């Protein structure tokens, strides 16, 4: 399953010809991002942040209907692995996808699974 995720991510980030030129470091970074995404709560978070949406921890935890501390934990993992970025505005911190192409990962994976 991990190889499926890796393949999908590589297709989004690189053209087919560039795949042969990927360094070990690039493959390791890609694998790390995919491992971070590979959790039901984190996939849901990506869904909510598609199309350039920016949401606070409170907005995300309310939509997921889970504890705010759990939401913060998963947001921290996604941010640490380079999937999300955040910006503080006043009292609120807004989270958003670091790379626009990540918004297509969930869509692509859902088409691959039956």
C-alpha positions in Angstrom: 0.0 0.0 0.0 2.9 2.4 0.8 4.3 1.9 -2.6 1.0 2.9 -4.1 1.0 6.1 -2.1 4.7 6.7 -3.1 3.9 6.2 -6.8 0.9 8.6 -6.7 3.0 11.3 -4.9 5.8 11.0 -7.4 3.4 11.3 -10.3 2.1 14.6 -8.9 5.5 16.0 -8.1 7.5 14.9 -11.1 7.0 14.0 -14.7 7.6 10.4 -15.8 11.0 11.2 -17.2 12.1 13.0 -14.0 11.3 9.9 -11.9 14.4 8.1 -13.1 16.4 11.1 -11.8 15.1 11.2 -8.3 17.8 11.1 -5.6 17.6 8.9 -2.6 17.0 12.0 -0.5 14.0 13.0 -2.6 12.5 9.5 -2.4 13.0 9.5 1.4 11.3 12.9 1.7 8.4 11.7 -0.4 8.1 8.6 1.7 8.1 10.6 4.9 5.3 12.9 3.6 3.2 9.9 2.6 3.7 8.2 5.9 2.5 11.4 7.7 -0.6 11.5 5.5 -1.4 7.8 5.9 -3.9 8.1 8.8 -7.7 8.5 8.6 -7.8 11.8 10.6 -4.9 13.3 8.6 -6.6 12.4 5.4 -9.7 14.1 6.6 -7.7 17.2 7.5 -6.3 17.3 4.0 -9.8 17.0 2.6 -10.9 20.1 4.6 -7.9 22.1 3.5 -8.2 21.4 -0.3 -8.6 24.2 -2.8 -6.5 26.7 -0.8 -8.7 26.7 2.3 -7.3 27.9 5.6 -8.7 26.7 8.9 -7.9 27.1 12.6 -7.5 24.2 15.0 -10.9 24.9 16.4 -12.6 24.9 13.0 -10.9 21.6 12.1 -11.6 19.8 15.4 -15.3 20.9 15.2 -15.6 19.5 11.7 -13.9 16.2 12.7 -15.9 16.0 15.9 -12.8 15.0 17.9 -10.9 16.6 20.8 -8.9 19.7 20.1 -5.8 18.1 21.6 -6.1 15.2 19.2 -6.5 17.6 16.3 -3.5 19.7 17.4 -1.4 16.4 17.6 -2.3 15.4 14.0 -1.8 19.0 12.7 1.7 19.0 14.4 2.7 15.8 12.6 1.5 17.1 9.2 3.3 20.4 9.8 6.6 18.7 11.0 6.6 16.5 7.9 6.1 19.4 5.5 2.5 18.7 4.5 1.0 21.8 6.1 2.1 25.3 6.9 0.6 27.7 9.3 0.2 31.4 9.8 -0.7 33.2 13.0 -3.2 36.0 12.7 -4.1 37.6 16.0 -5.2 34.9 18.4 -5.7 32.3 15.7 -3.3 30.1 13.8 -4.5 29.1 10.4 -3.4 25.9 8.8 -3.2 25.3 5.0 -1.6 22.9 2.5 2.1 23.7 2.0 1.9 22.5 -1.6 -1.2 22.9 -3.8 -0.5 19.5 -5.5 -1.2 17.8 -2.1 -4.9 18.6 -2.6 -5.0 16.0 -5.4 -3.5 13.2 -3.3 -6.7 12.3 -1.5 -8.7 12.4 -4.7 -6.2 10.2 -6.6 -6.0 7.7 -3.8 -9.8 7.5 -3.4 -10.0 6.7 -7.1 -7.5 3.9 -6.7 -9.2 2.2 -3.8 -12.4 0.2 -4.3 
